């Protein structure tokens, strides 16, 4: 039985809402990572200067140390969500499956070939995604396992995954509405405001 125009409209609306929700998941992960990077830089600088001047990081380490760790775990969790394969989740994988099953109504700016290209982009990151999931699962389920120490996620690999995630998302979004998402403006705000807070802490430390 052919669906009514209303049913088609509601299905597209649901797909667009899920796409927007996925954007928030990805953007949250990127934001956490930006702040984590800045705090990590301050942590490393503080360790180098520990014998000369303990500074604000050391003075407030009871807050900034757990906050820094929490930001890293939150980054990895959000990236994991973006690529989740559980059919109940809103993820790149599941939205792509939905789009491929209803190409005409949901992704009017796409072809089967262009959607296949998005699938290839996801597959290209399989090894890194597998490492991410193992790292996440071992940390959550077996935090004290010795095997955790053997699973490393170098900074550059996390950066690569973030860029790949943005690219895959934008390819999917363009397929839906013919537009790309500009993450840069919000990323710039997060970076600027984090730097401003760090500057305030440095200034306060000098005059404290």
N, C-alpha and C positions, 0 to 999 in steps of 0.2 A: 504494500500500500504506500502510495506516494505521500510524503510528508507535506504539510501545509507550509505556506510562506512564513507563518508565525513560528512554527517549529524550527524552520531553518534559521530564522532570525535569532531565536533563543539559543540555538546551538552555537552560532557564531559569537553571540554575546558571551556565552560561557567560555568559549575558547579565548576570546580577547581578555576576559577577566583573569583567566589562568595565566595567560602570557604576561599580564601586568604583575600578577602575584610572583611569578618566576623572576621578573625583573627585580623586585624588591629583595628576594632571596639572594640573588647575585650581587646586588648593590650593597646589601648589608655585609656580605662576605668581603667585598673589596674595601669597604669602609673600615671594617675591623682590621684588615691587613695593613692599611695605610697607617692607622694609629699604632698598631703593633710595631711596625718598622721604626717609627719615630721614637717610641719608648725603648726599643732595643738599642738604637743608636745611643740614646742617653745612658742606658744601662752599661753599655760597653765603654763609653767615655768615663763614666763614674768609676768603673773598675780600674781603668788605666791610671786615674788620678787619685786612687783611694788613699795612698800614703801622704799625698800633699793636701788635698781638700776633699772631704767626704761629700760635700755638696748636697743638693736638694734630693736627689734620688735616694741616697743613703739615709738621709734624714726622714724621708717618708716611705721607706722601702716596704713597710708593712701594708701600704696601700698599692703602690705602683708595681711591686713584684707580682702579686696575685692578679692584678688587673692586666698586666702584660701577658701572663700565661693564659688567662681567660680569653683574651682577644685572639690568641693563636688558635685555641681550640674552637672558638666560635667561627673563625675564618674557615677552618677545615670542615666544620660541620655544614656550613652554608654551601661550600663548594660540593660537598658530598650530596647534599639535597638536590642541587642543580642537575646532577647526573643520576639520580636515583632510578632504579628500574622497577621498584614496587609499583604495580598498576594503580594503587590508591593515591599516589603522590603526584604533585605538580612538578614536572621535571622536563628537561630538554628531550630526554628519550621518549617520555610518554606523550608530550605535545607533538613530537614529530610523528609518532605512530598515528595519533588522531588526525593530523594533517594529511598523511599519506592515504588514510582511509576515506578522506572526504576532501579531496584536492580542490574541486570546483568551488565549493561553498566556503571553505575556511581559508584557503591560501590561493586567492585569485591571482597573485603575482608570481606564482610558482609553476613549475612543471615537474613531472615525475623525476626528470633528470636532476633538476636543481635540488629537490628534496633528497634525492639519492646522494648528492654531493654533501649535504649536511650530515647524512648518516656516515659518510666516509670521514668527515671531520671529527666526528665523535669516536669512530673506531681508531683513528690515528692516535688518539690520546688514551687508548685502552690500558697500556702499561702503567702510565702515570696515575690514571684513575684507580687501577687495581692497587697500586701502592698506597694511594690516599685512603681507600676503603680499609685496607689492612691496618694502616696506622690508626685510623679512627676506631675501628672495631677492637683492636688490641688495647687501646687506651681506655675505652669505655668498659669493656668486658673483663679484660685481664690486665689491669693497670700495672701490677707488679711483675708481670711476666718478663723473663729475661729476653724473650724474643723481641720485645718492643724496641730494645736498644739496637737491634739489627735492621730496623726499618727506619731509614732516614728520608726526610723530605727537605732537601737543600733549598735555600731561599730562592735560587734561580728557577728551580722546578715549580715552586709555588707561583712565582711571577708568570712563568710560561703558561701554567694552567689557567690563571686569571685572564690572560690575554686570549687564550683559546676559548674560554667560556664566553667572554664578551663577543668574540667573533661568531661563534656558533649561534648564540642568542640573536645577534643582529641579522644573521642570515635567515633565521626562522621568522623573526619579526617582519623583515622585508617581504617575505613570502606572503604574509598576512595582509599588510596594509601599504606596502611599497615604500616604507620609511625605515630609516635606521635610528637606533636609540643613542643619544649622546650621553654617555656616562660621565664624560669629562667634567662637566660643570659641577656636579655634586662631588666628584672625586677631588676637584680643586678646592672646594669649600672645606672638605674634611681635612685635607693636607694643610690648608692655610690656617684653619682654626686650631688644629693640633700644634702647629708651629708657634702660633700666638700664645697658647697656654704654656708651652715649654719656655718661651721667652719670658713670660710672667714669672714662672717658677725660678728661672735663672736670675732674674732681676731681684726677686724677693730674697733669694739665697745670698746675693751679694750685699744686700742692705740689712739682712737679718742679724 
